[in-house]
Amino acid sequence: MKNKLYVMCGCPGSGKSTYCNQHRTYFGKDVRYISRDNIRFSLVNEGEEYFSHENEVFREYIEDIKRGLRFCDATIADATHLNRGSRTKLLRNLGTSLKDCEVVAVVIRTPLEVCLERNEKRAGTKAYVPVSAIKNMYESFTMPTFEEGFDEIVIVDTVRDVTVIKTKE
């Protein structure tokens, strides 16, 4: 069986982490879950900017994913991965770790208003993302493509509760 990397894509507050937790069996039995937010929250202290340690967060994120790909049947990379540039950077940095690996984009589509509402419930915690950042991220989203290196693209529409799976032809 081929090792799988699931690349979660969606705005903060879209429900990526919740989806991962609620659909654990979809991803398989031997799964490593890596959350960029969890790494960030372990490094950012109260009062510091949300993105104040991004270089360190990214390095640790990549190393954790590589460990998952080496030791588990499936690895979930949970971060926004909103546009081609961020996804290309991720896959390029994983390099040869992706050899013999199936790469799946999982897009969580949620209206901006819902993302902002969920984010407000995080107010006062490290998990709170500045509203302007969420709005900018939402506007910058581009749908993943097979040309980026994905073998499969799963689109989860949280409003209509519909999942669409596209595979390479």
CORZI-V368672 format. One record per helix or strand. SS is the DSSP state (~ for helix, > for strand). FROM is the first residue (numbers start at 0). LEN is the number of residues. If there is no record, write none. Layout:
SS FROM LEN
SS FROM LEN
This chain:
> 2 7
~ 15 7
~ 23 4
> 30 5
~ 35 8
~ 53 18
> 73 5
~ 83 15
> 100 9
~ 111 9
~ 130 10
~ 145 3
> 151 6
> 161 6
